[in-house]
Amino acid sequence: MAFHFDWVNSVAFTPDGTAIASASGDNTVWLSSTVEPRLIGKLEGHTFGARGLAFAPDGELLAVAGADRLVRLWEVESGTLRQTLAGHTERVNSVAFTPDGTTVASGAGDATIRLWRVADGSARHTLSGHTDSVLSVVFLSDTLLVSGAADGTIRLWSIASGDLLTTLDTATEAVAGLAISPDGTLLAAGLHDGSVRLWQIDVE
């Protein structure tokens, strides 16, 4: 399916797998059916390219990270913009929802992660510690967040306090992507040196 007019930066499935969202440098997000090759909807609003994507666990909201330094929360069914989250000073690269859907995290080029309350769009915490662009964020649970950055580190944070809990060093290689195994026991990181590294997770 070719609908965009520029690079596609990110794709994400709806929780039920019936649709896929794609974010592009053409400033749009397309919603497409996975059952047949057709468009379901088009979300417009970003001004310098749409980057990361994340669906809420219930599939009702879609968070979009923008190069315009904003995060937008869209209602999937209606295509209505629910919230615009402003605070980052550089482009936003990655977004993620907590498993309970109450909090959104955003990682940006300003080397910070921001936590937002989904209910009203208010800021919960700003997580500082990285020294270069935050490229990936993923929740380990409703209480723990993992971030990867161009500074070559992976950091584990407490959602409740905003405190840094531990740091993993990748020997200066930028961390481009993170993923948690379905059972929550493994962390995978994709690095700019072409490697993928795995860590055993023990948060007890």
C-alpha positions as CSV (number, residue, x, y, z in Angstrom):
1,M,0.0,0.0,0.0
2,A,1.6,3.3,-1.1
3,F,-0.3,6.4,0.2
4,H,2.5,8.6,1.5
5,F,4.6,11.1,-0.5
6,D,7.7,10.9,1.8
7,W,9.5,8.5,4.0
8,V,7.5,6.4,6.3
9,N,9.1,6.8,9.7
10,S,7.1,4.4,11.8
11,V,4.2,1.9,11.7
12,A,2.0,0.4,14.4
13,F,-0.8,-2.2,14.5
14,T,-4.0,-1.6,16.4
15,P,-4.3,-3.9,19.4
16,D,-6.8,-6.1,17.5
17,G,-4.6,-6.3,14.4
18,T,-7.4,-5.1,12.0
19,A,-5.6,-1.8,11.1
20,I,-2.2,-0.3,10.8
21,A,-1.1,3.3,11.3
22,S,1.8,4.8,9.4
23,A,3.6,8.1,10.2
24,S,5.4,9.9,7.4
25,G,7.7,12.9,6.7
26,D,4.8,14.2,4.6
27,N,3.2,15.3,7.9
28,T,0.4,12.8,7.8
29,V,-0.6,9.6,9.5
30,W,-2.6,7.1,7.5
31,L,-4.9,4.4,9.0
32,S,-5.1,1.4,6.7
33,S,-7.1,-1.8,6.9
34,T,-5.1,-5.1,7.2
35,V,-8.0,-7.1,5.9
36,E,-8.0,-5.5,2.5
37,P,-5.8,-2.8,0.8
38,R,-7.9,0.3,1.6
39,L,-7.6,3.5,3.7
40,I,-9.6,4.0,6.8
41,G,-8.6,7.5,7.7
42,K,-6.0,10.2,7.5
43,L,-4.7,12.3,10.4
44,E,-3.2,15.7,9.7
45,G,-1.7,18.3,11.9
46,H,2.0,17.9,12.3
47,T,4.1,20.5,10.4
48,F,7.6,19.0,10.2
49,G,6.9,15.3,9.8
50,A,5.2,12.6,11.9
51,R,7.7,10.2,13.5
52,G,6.9,7.6,16.3
53,L,3.5,6.0,16.8
54,A,1.8,4.1,19.6
55,F,-1.8,2.9,20.1
56,A,-3.4,2.9,23.5
57,P,-3.9,-0.6,24.9
58,D,-7.7,-0.3,24.2
59,G,-7.1,0.9,20.7
60,E,-9.1,4.1,21.2
61,L,-6.2,6.6,21.1
62,L,-3.2,7.0,18.9
63,A,-0.1,8.9,20.1
64,V,2.0,10.5,17.4
65,A,5.5,12.0,17.9
66,G,6.2,14.9,15.7
67,A,9.4,16.7,14.4
68,D,7.5,19.9,15.3
69,R,8.3,19.1,19.0
70,L,4.8,18.1,19.8
71,V,2.9,14.9,20.7
72,R,-0.6,14.6,19.5
73,L,-3.2,12.2,20.9
74,W,-5.9,11.2,18.3
75,E,-9.2,9.5,18.7
76,V,-8.9,6.6,16.3
77,E,-12.5,6.0,15.4
78,S,-13.4,9.7,14.7
79,G,-10.1,11.0,13.7
80,T,-10.5,13.9,16.2
81,L,-7.5,15.5,17.9
82,R,-7.9,14.9,21.6
83,Q,-4.8,16.5,23.0
84,T,-1.7,18.4,21.9
85,L,1.2,17.8,24.3
86,A,3.8,20.6,24.3
87,G,7.0,20.9,26.3
88,H,9.9,19.3,24.3
89,T,12.4,21.8,22.8
90,E,13.5,19.4,20.0
91,R,11.8,16.9,17.7
92,V,10.0,14.0,19.4
93,N,11.2,10.6,18.2
94,S,9.3,8.0,20.2
95,V,6.1,7.6,22.2
96,A,4.7,4.8,24.3
97,F,1.6,4.1,26.5
98,T,1.7,2.4,29.9
99,P,-0.1,-1.0,29.8
100,D,-3.0,0.6,31.7
101,G,-3.3,3.4,29.2
102,T,-3.2,6.2,31.7
103,T,0.2,7.6,30.9
104,V,2.1,8.5,27.6
105,A,5.9,8.8,27.5
106,S,7.7,10.8,24.8
107,G,11.4,10.8,24.0
108,A,13.0,13.7,22.2
109,G,16.0,15.3,20.7
110,D,16.4,17.5,23.7
111,A,17.7,14.4,25.6
112,T,14.6,14.2,27.9
113,I,11.7,11.9,28.4
114,R,8.4,13.5,29.3
115,L,5.5,11.6,31.0
116,W,1.9,12.9,30.3
117,R,-1.4,12.1,31.9
118,V,-3.7,10.8,29.1
119,A,-6.9,12.0,30.9
120,D,-6.1,15.7,30.7
121,G,-2.8,16.0,28.9
122,S,-1.0,17.4,31.9
123,A,2.7,16.8,32.6
124,R,3.6,14.2,35.1
125,H,7.4,14.1,35.1
126,T,10.4,15.2,33.0
127,L,13.1,12.6,33.1
128,S,16.6,14.0,32.6
129,G,19.9,12.1,32.5
130,H,20.6,11.2,28.9
131,T,23.2,13.4,27.2
132,D,22.0,13.1,23.6
133,S,18.7,12.5,21.7
134,V,16.3,10.0,23.1
135,L,15.5,7.7,20.3
136,S,13.2,5.0,21.8
137,V,11.0,4.6,24.9
138,V,9.1,1.5,26.0
139,F,7.2,0.6,29.2
140,L,8.3,-2.5,31.1
141,S,5.2,-2.1,33.3
142,D,2.8,0.5,34.6
143,T,5.6,1.6,37.0
144,L,8.8,1.2,34.9
145,L,10.0,2.8,31.7
146,V,13.1,2.0,29.6
147,S,14.7,4.6,27.3
148,G,17.4,4.3,24.7
149,A,19.4,7.2,23.3
150,A,22.1,8.4,21.0
151,D,24.4,8.7,24.0
152,G,24.9,5.0,23.9
153,T,23.0,4.3,27.1
154,I,19.8,2.5,28.1
155,R,18.1,3.8,31.2
156,L,15.5,2.3,33.5
157,W,13.2,4.8,35.3
158,S,10.6,4.8,38.0
159,I,7.3,6.2,36.7
160,A,6.0,7.1,40.2
161,S,9.0,9.2,41.3
162,G,10.7,10.0,38.0
163,D,14.0,8.6,39.4
164,L,16.7,6.9,37.4
165,L,17.0,3.3,38.7
166,T,19.9,1.9,36.6
167,T,21.9,2.6,33.4
168,L,23.2,0.1,30.8
169,D,26.1,1.2,28.7
170,T,26.4,0.0,25.1
171,A,30.0,1.3,24.6
172,T,28.9,4.6,22.9
173,E,26.8,3.0,20.2
174,A,23.5,4.9,19.7
175,V,20.4,2.9,20.7
176,A,17.9,3.2,17.9
177,G,15.2,0.9,19.1
178,L,14.0,-1.1,22.1
179,A,11.6,-4.0,22.6
180,I,10.4,-6.0,25.6
181,S,9.6,-9.7,25.2
182,P,6.0,-10.7,25.7
183,D,6.7,-12.3,29.1
184,G,8.6,-9.2,30.2
185,T,11.9,-11.1,30.9
186,L,14.1,-9.8,28.0
187,L,15.1,-6.4,26.7
188,A,16.2,-6.1,23.1
189,A,18.1,-3.1,21.8
190,G,19.0,-2.3,18.2
191,L,22.2,-0.3,17.9
192,H,23.7,1.9,15.2
193,D,26.7,-0.5,14.8
194,G,24.3,-3.0,13.2
195,S,24.0,-5.2,16.3
196,V,21.1,-6.3,18.4
197,R,21.8,-6.9,22.1
198,L,19.7,-8.7,24.7
199,W,19.5,-8.2,28.4
200,Q,17.8,-10.4,31.0
201,I,15.4,-8.3,33.0
202,D,15.1,-8.7,36.8
203,V,13.3,-5.8,38.5
204,E,12.7,-7.4,41.8
